[in-house]
Amino acid sequence: MRMKMEEQIWKEIAEMHTPGFFITAEIQRAGSGYPCAMEAFIRGKLEQIQEGLRTRRFVFQEEGWRIYLTFFPTNEVVDQRYALMNKVVSRGYR
């Protein structure tokens, strides 16, 4: 069975060797062809982070694709602005 293009993209990102980072990808807009430059884009951002870039969210665009990538460090606590937060709603019951 042929995988959907989105699944192929997520699989490619998951299988990439990204030492020190776990990368999530949120596909905002699907394109027509496969985004071939995505791996080079991610590698370039990893190099920039290693050189001191503090940003961890990036937007990749190619062939009509728009993909939000978030780089989560695996060896430190995630900065609160990038953390997934659980919200607890307290309701008063009578």
JOBEL-V376234 format. One record per pair of residues at least 12 apart in sequence whose C-alpha atoms are under 6 Angstrom apart, sorted by sequence separation. I is the first residue (numbers start at 1). J is the second residue. D is the distance in Angstrom with one decimal. If there is no record, write none. Layout:
i=I j=J d=D
i=I j=J d=D
This chain:
i=57 j=69 d=5.7
i=57 j=70 d=4.5
i=56 j=70 d=5.7
i=56 j=71 d=5.1
i=35 j=62 d=5.8
i=33 j=63 d=6.0
i=31 j=63 d=5.5
i=31 j=64 d=4.1
i=31 j=65 d=4.3
i=30 j=65 d=4.8
i=29 j=65 d=5.3
i=29 j=66 d=5.0
i=28 j=66 d=5.4
i=28 j=67 d=5.6
i=27 j=67 d=4.5
i=26 j=67 d=5.6
i=26 j=68 d=5.0
i=25 j=68 d=5.6
i=25 j=69 d=4.6
i=24 j=69 d=5.6
i=24 j=70 d=5.3
i=23 j=70 d=5.6
i=23 j=71 d=4.6
i=22 j=71 d=5.9
i=21 j=71 d=5.9
i=22 j=72 d=5.1
i=21 j=72 d=5.3
i=21 j=73 d=4.4
i=20 j=73 d=5.6
i=21 j=74 d=5.3
i=20 j=74 d=5.2
